[in-house]
Amino acid sequence: MRMLHTMLRVGDLDRSIAFYCEVLGMRLLRRTDYPEGKFTLAFVGYQEESEGAVIELTHNWGVSSYELGTGYGHIALEVEDAYATCDLVRARGGKITREAGPMKHGTTVIAFVEDPDGYKIEFIQRKT
């Protein structure tokens, strides 16, 4: 078995694709409209789906926002340098919700950003 993807419902698919691709540096791997079901699926990631897990962005036509609820936590991405990654995200128009720094009660350097729909993405700095 292997993990395939994480699905997020998004209110504006083009805005979300722009965030994940232009701000976080992922690639749009595929996008498919399902007119009879009135939804579109877009898959984004850093590598091909056959090589690793990706994110499925689901846009239900006519729905512009969702309540995130209290069960969802975040997506975690490993980065070389969390400080530099925050600077890059900020320069690309992304929203930093927790600046890079050591985690409370530990030494791992982390940071958090928020996508256009309010989903949290954690950067975890690779330990050298």
Secondary structure, DSSP 8 states (H G I E B T S, - for coil): ----EEEEE-S-HHHHHHIIIIIT--EEEEEEEETTTTEEEEEEESS-TTTS-EEEEEEETT------TTT---EEEEES-HHHHHHHHHHTT-EEEEEEEE-TTS--EEEEEE-TTS-EEEEEE---
